[in-house]
Amino acid sequence: MSSLAKKIVVALSVLVIAYVTTGYVLGRSSDDKSFQALKVYGEVLEHIQRDYVDDPNMHQVTSGALHGLLDSLDPESAYMSPLEYKDYKEKSAKNAKGEAGLALTKRFGYIGVIAVLPDSPAQKAGLRISDIIEKIAGFTTGQMAIEQAQVLLSGEPGTVVKLSVIRRGKAEPQEMELTLAKLGAPKLLEDRLEGDIGYLRVQAFAPGMAKQMHDKLAQLDRQGAHKLILDLRDCATGDMQEGISAAQLFLASGTITTLKGQTIAPVVYSADAAKVVWSQPMTVLIGNGTAGPAEILAGAIAGNKRGETVGDRTYGTASMQKLIQLDDGSALILTVANYYTPAGKEIPTEGVAATAEVHPSADDSAVASDQSAAIPSGQIVAADDPVVKKAIEILESSGTMRKAA
């Protein structure tokens, strides 16, 4: 960087600090913590300019600082530089039909896997829950927005995408390939278990899923099912409203969830007795791969004491994001509101706890993920599934059965 450029950067930093300081003194900013943070940022920038071993690339320094700033907030928030945002918009505009079938998050600064859609390219490639994707198509995922990763994992059906995956217990990243494919609409899977127990598994809360559930529940009732196991494990994507509408199928009264944020007025979503389809006893299966709309539904069932949640704590992602374009061509993806359980707990912070805990080991979860596609044709539930067994035990114990009010 030239001497003139250095002076300009330092001068701008000083002006920013002076502006904030003036506003603070005049009472325009009463937030002492914000003022102190900006003051420290200015001091750090000056030391980098003056004392760093080499001539610093201030563009990279600034971009790295902004990425880190957003990454420190939550996994869903992110910063995209002007070049990154331009590339993201161009790739998004292509409306590619091939997908990988992954629900993603951020872990340790990289893209991580929350859930893998059954029969998807990702499952066929061997990806598992908790995998860390270090690289996608040769691009490091460090400081990458989840939306950017999803764009890189989409394209024309048949396109091969190379991944570098860090897996628990492995010292070195594993090179993998997946072939993108056009995915069908997520299925609502149905089965009958012991006695009069009906079973439904939701893969994703795509538009129309609540209507599918409505029809299947009515059908199970006509067929003589008097108890229900609702499986939301590995259900991590979809429309939040679908999760809310699904909760209304089971709850005659009470709060389903509340959405609120610093600039978002609280919105309370309530049960509606006129929409109830299933009033018989039920249990809900959840796990670390349960996220988003499924968490809202599980939290509503447990929070209103409508049924037990069985398994492990959900991941915690139920929130609302806003894309904010900046004047220099960059953009922010910012979480502006979170969903809360009926008890007032913040779902992205705490997830939804299981009222009846069953904790498969990490190795058991990996085996289950690898073998889920190997269940015999026509059979949905593995015979030795410990979470299902616990749910059946609860339903068969009359003292824990709960019906809609």
C-alpha positions in Angstrom: 0.0 0.0 0.0 1.3 3.5 -0.9 2.1 6.0 1.8 -0.7 8.2 0.6 -3.2 5.3 0.8 -2.0 4.6 4.4 -2.6 8.2 5.4 -6.1 8.2 3.9 -7.1 5.0 5.8 -5.7 6.3 9.1 -7.4 9.7 8.5 -10.7 8.1 7.8 -10.4 6.0 10.9 -9.6 9.1 12.9 -12.6 10.9 11.4 -14.9 8.0 12.3 -13.7 7.9 15.9 -14.0 11.7 16.1 -17.5 11.6 14.7 -18.6 9.0 17.2 -16.9 10.7 20.0 -18.6 14.0 19.2 -21.9 12.3 19.0 -21.3 10.6 22.3 -20.3 13.8 24.1 -23.3 15.7 22.7 -25.6 13.0 23.9 -26.6 11.6 20.5 -25.2 8.2 21.5 -25.8 7.0 25.0 -24.4 3.5 24.3 -21.0 3.6 26.1 -20.2 0.0 25.0 -20.6 0.8 21.3 -18.4 3.9 21.7 -15.7 1.9 23.5 -15.8 -0.8 20.8 -15.3 1.7 18.0 -12.5 3.4 19.9 -10.7 0.0 20.3 -11.2 -0.8 16.6 -9.6 2.5 15.7 -6.6 1.8 18.0 -6.1 -1.7 16.6 -6.3 -0.4 13.0 -3.6 2.3 13.8 -1.3 -0.3 15.3 -1.7 -2.6 12.2 -0.8 0.3 10.0 2.1 1.4 12.0 3.6 -1.7 13.7 2.8 -4.8 11.6 5.8 -6.6 10.3 4.9 -6.1 6.6 2.9 -3.6 4.6 -0.7 -4.7 5.3 -3.3 -5.2 2.7 -5.9 -3.0 4.2 -8.7 -4.3 1.9 -8.1 -7.8 3.3 -7.8 -6.5 6.8 -11.2 -4.7 6.6 -12.9 -7.6 4.8 -11.6 -10.1 7.4 -12.8 -7.8 10.2 -16.3 -7.5 8.8 -16.5 -11.3 8.2 -15.4 -12.0 11.7 -17.8 -9.4 13.1 -20.9 -11.1 11.5 -19.6 -14.6 12.2 -19.4 -13.7 15.9 -23.2 -13.0 16.1 -24.7 -16.4 15.2 -24.3 -19.1 12.5 -27.0 -17.5 10.2 -25.6 -14.0 10.1 -22.8 -13.3 7.5 -21.0 -10.6 5.6 -20.4 -10.8 1.8 -17.8 -8.5 0.2 -18.8 -6.7 -3.0 -17.2 -9.4 -5.1 -18.7 -12.2 -3.1 -22.2 -10.6 -3.2 -21.9 -10.1 -7.0 -21.0 -13.7 -7.5 -23.8 -14.9 -5.1 -26.4 -12.9 -7.0 -25.2 -14.2 -10.4 -25.2 -17.8 -9.3 -28.6 -17.4 -7.5 -30.2 -15.9 -10.6 -29.5 -19.1 -12.6 -32.3 -20.9 -10.7 -30.4 -24.2 -10.9 -32.6 -27.4 -10.5 -29.9 -29.7 -9.2 -29.5 -29.9 -5.4 -27.5 -31.8 -2.8 -30.1 -32.3 -0.2 -28.3 -30.8 2.8 -29.4 -28.6 5.7 -26.3 -26.5 6.7 -25.0 -24.4 9.5 -21.7 -22.8 10.6 -19.3 -24.7 12.9 -15.9 -23.6 14.0 -16.0 -21.0 11.2 -16.7 -23.5 8.5 -19.9 -24.9 6.9 -21.3 -27.8 8.8 -24.1 -30.4 8.2 -27.2 -30.3 10.3 -29.2 -32.9 8.4 -29.1 -35.0 5.2 -32.3 -35.5 3.2 -33.1 -39.2 2.6 -32.3 -40.5 -0.9 -30.5 -37.3 -1.8 -27.2 -36.9 -3.5 -25.7 -36.0 -0.2 -26.8 -39.2 1.5 -25.7 -41.3 -1.5 -22.2 -39.6 -1.2 -22.0 -40.6 2.4 -22.4 -37.2 4.1 -23.5 -37.3 7.7 -24.9 -35.0 10.4 -22.0 -33.1 12.2 -19.7 -33.3 9.2 -17.6 -30.2 8.6 -17.3 -29.2 4.9 -13.9 -27.6 4.6 -14.1 -26.9 0.9 -16.8 -26.9 -1.8 -15.7 -27.1 -5.4 -12.2 -26.0 -4.3 -13.4 -22.9 -2.3 -12.7 -22.8 1.4 -15.8 -22.4 3.5 -14.1 -20.4 6.2 -16.1 -17.2 6.6 -18.5 -18.4 3.9 -22.2 -17.6 4.3 -24.6 -20.5 4.5 -26.4 -19.1 1.5 -23.2 -19.0 -0.5 -22.5 -22.6 0.3 -26.0 -23.6 -0.8 -25.5 -21.9 -4.1 -22.2 -23.8 -4.6 -24.1 -27.0 -3.8 -26.6 -26.4 -6.6 -26.4 -26.5 -10.4 -27.6 -28.5 -13.3 -28.6 -32.1 -12.5 -25.7 -34.5 -13.1 -23.1 -31.9 -12.1 -20.4 -33.4 -9.9 -19.3 -31.2 -6.9 -16.1 -32.1 -5.1 -16.0 -31.7 -1.3 -13.3 -31.8 1.4 -15.0 -33.1 4.6 -13.7 -33.2 8.1 -15.2 -36.0 10.1 -15.2 -36.8 13.8 -12.3 -39.1 14.6 -10.5 -38.5 11.4 -7.1 -36.7 11.4 -7.3 -35.6 7.7 -10.0 -34.2 5.6 -11.8 -36.8 3.4 -12.3 -36.0 -0.3 -15.8 -36.7 -1.5 -17.9 -36.2 -4.6 -21.6 -35.8 -5.0 -23.7 -35.7 -8.1 -26.4 -33.0 -8.0 -30.0 -34.1 -8.8 -33.4 -32.7 -9.1 -35.1 -33.5 -5.8 -38.8 -34.4 -5.6 -41.2 -32.9 -3.1 -40.4 -34.0 0.4 -42.5 -37.0 1.4 -44.7 -37.5 4.5 -43.9 -41.1 5.4 -46.6 -43.2 7.1 -46.6 -46.5 9.0 -48.5 -48.5 11.6 -46.7 -49.8 14.6 -47.6 -51.9 17.5 -51.3 -52.1 18.3 -53.1 -48.9 17.5 -50.1 -46.6 17.1 -49.8 -44.6 13.9 -46.4 -43.2 12.8 -45.6 -40.2 10.6 -42.2 -39.0 9.6 -41.7 -35.4 8.2 -38.6 -35.0 6.1 -39.0 -31.2 5.5 -41.6 -28.5 6.0 -42.0 -27.7 2.3 -45.1 -25.6 1.2 -48.2 -27.8 1.6 -46.7 -30.2 4.3 -49.2 -29.1 6.9 -52.0 -30.0 4.5 -50.5 -33.4 3.9 -50.3 -33.9 7.6 -53.9 -32.9 8.0 -55.1 -35.5 5.5 -52.8 -38.3 6.8 -53.9 -37.7 10.4 -57.6 -37.8 9.4 -56.9 -41.1 7.5 -55.1 -42.6 10.5 -58.1 -41.7 12.7 -60.5 -43.4 10.3 -58.3 -46.5 10.2 -58.5 -46.9 13.9 -55.2 -45.5 15.1 -55.6 -44.0 18.6 -52.0 -43.0 19.4 -49.4 -41.2 17.3 -45.6 -41.0 16.9 -44.6 -37.9 15.0 -40.9 -38.3 13.8 -39.2 -34.9 13.3 -35.6 -36.2 13.5 -33.4 -34.9 10.7 -36.1 -32.5 9.7 -34.2 -29.3 9.4 -35.6 -27.2 6.5 -38.7 -25.6 5.2 -41.2 -22.8 5.8 -41.7 -21.6 9.4 -45.3 -21.0 8.8 -45.7 -24.6 7.8 -44.4 -25.6 11.2 -46.9 -23.3 12.9 -49.8 -24.6 10.8 -48.7 -28.1 11.7 -48.8 -27.3 15.4 -52.4 -26.1 15.0 -53.4 -29.6 13.9 -52.7 -30.9 17.5 -53.3 -27.9 19.8 -56.8 -26.7 20.8 -55.4 -23.9 23.0 -52.2 -22.2 24.1 -49.3 -20.4 22.5 -47.4 -22.1 19.6 -44.5 -19.7 19.4 -43.6 -16.0 19.6 -41.4 -14.2 17.0 -39.5 -11.1 18.3 -36.4 -9.1 17.8 -34.8 -5.7 18.6 -36.7 -4.0 15.7 -39.4 -6.6 15.2 -42.6 -6.2 17.3 -43.5 -9.5 19.0 -45.9 -11.7 17.0 -47.7 -14.3 19.0 -48.9 -17.4 17.1 -51.7 -19.2 18.9 -53.6 -22.5 18.7 -57.0 -22.7 17.1 -59.5 -25.3 18.3 -61.2 -25.2 14.9 -58.1 -26.5 13.1 -57.4 -29.5 15.4 -57.4 -32.8 13.6 -55.6 -35.1 16.1 -56.8 -35.0 19.7 -55.5 -38.5 20.7 -52.2 -39.1 22.7 -49.0 -38.5 20.8 -45.2 -38.3 21.2 -42.7 -36.3 19.1 -39.3 -37.7 18.1 -36.5 -35.1 18.0 -32.7 -35.0 17.8 -29.7 -32.8 16.9 -30.8 -32.9 13.3 -34.2 -31.3 14.1 -34.2 -27.6 13.3 -36.2 -24.6 12.0 -40.0 -25.3 11.5 -39.7 -28.7 13.2 -38.4 -27.0 16.4 -41.4 -24.7 16.5 -43.8 -27.7 16.3 -41.8 -29.8 18.8 -41.6 -26.8 21.2 -45.3 -26.1 20.9 -46.2 -29.8 21.7 -43.9 -30.0 24.7 -44.6 -26.4 25.9 -48.3 -27.0 26.1 -47.9 -30.4 27.7 -49.6 -32.0 24.7 -47.2 -34.8 24.4 -43.7 -36.0 25.2 -40.7 -35.0 23.1 -38.4 -38.1 22.9 -34.8 -38.2 21.9 -32.2 -35.5 22.1 -32.1 -31.7 22.1 -32.8 -30.0 18.7 -30.1 -28.0 16.9 -31.5 -24.5 17.4 -32.0 -22.4 14.2 -35.6 -21.1 14.3 -35.0 -17.5 13.4 -35.6 -14.8 10.7 -32.9 -13.3 8.5 -32.8 -10.1 6.5 -30.6 -9.4 3.5 -29.2 -5.8 3.7 -27.4 -4.4 0.6 -24.7 -1.8 1.4 -23.7 1.2 -0.7 -20.3 -0.3 -1.6 -21.9 -3.3 -3.2 -21.4 -5.6 -0.2 -24.2 -7.2 1.8 -25.2 -8.4 5.2 -27.3 -11.4 6.1 -28.5 -10.4 9.5 -30.7 -12.3 12.0 -33.4 -9.8 13.0 -35.7 -12.0 15.0 -35.9 -15.3 16.8 -38.7 -17.7 17.6 -39.5 -18.6 21.2 -41.1 -21.6 22.9 -44.4 -21.2 24.8 -42.2 -21.0 28.0 -40.3 -18.0 26.5 -37.1 -19.8 25.7 -35.1 -18.6 22.7 -35.0 -21.5 20.3 -31.8 -20.6 18.4 -30.0 -20.2 21.8 -31.4 -23.3 23.7 -33.0 -25.5 21.1 -35.9 -27.6 22.2 -35.1 -30.2 25.0 -36.4 -33.7 25.0 -38.8 -34.4 27.9 -37.8 -38.1 27.6 -34.1 -38.2 26.7 -32.6 -41.0 24.6 -29.0 -40.2 23.7 -27.6 -42.4 20.9 -23.8 -42.3 20.8 -22.0 -40.4 18.0 -21.0 -43.7 16.6 -24.6 -45.1 16.7 -25.8 -41.9 15.0 -23.2 -42.4 12.2 -24.2 -46.0 11.7 -27.9 -45.1 11.6 -27.2 -42.4 9.0 -25.3 -44.9 6.9 -27.9 -47.6 7.2 -31.1 -45.5 6.9 -31.3 -46.2 3.2 -30.9 -49.9 3.8 -34.2 -50.4 5.6 -36.2 -53.1 3.7 -38.6 -51.8 1.0 -42.0 -50.9 2.4 -40.6 -50.5 6.0 -40.0 -47.1 7.4 -39.0 -47.6 11.0 -35.9 -49.6 11.9 -36.9 -52.5 14.2 -34.2 -51.7 16.8 -34.6 -47.9 16.9 -34.2 -47.0 20.6 -36.0 -43.6 20.3 -39.1 -45.3 18.7 -39.0 -48.0 21.4 -39.1 -45.3 24.1 -42.0 -43.5 22.4 -44.0 -46.7 22.2 -43.3 -47.3 25.9 -44.6 -43.8 26.8 -47.7 -44.2 24.7 -48.5 -47.6 26.2 -48.3 -46.1 29.6 -51.7 -44.6 30.3 -50.3 -42.3 33.0 -48.3 -40.3 30.5 -50.9 -40.0 27.7 -52.2 -36.5 26.9 -55.0 -35.4 24.7 -55.8 -32.0 23.2 -57.8 -29.8 25.5 
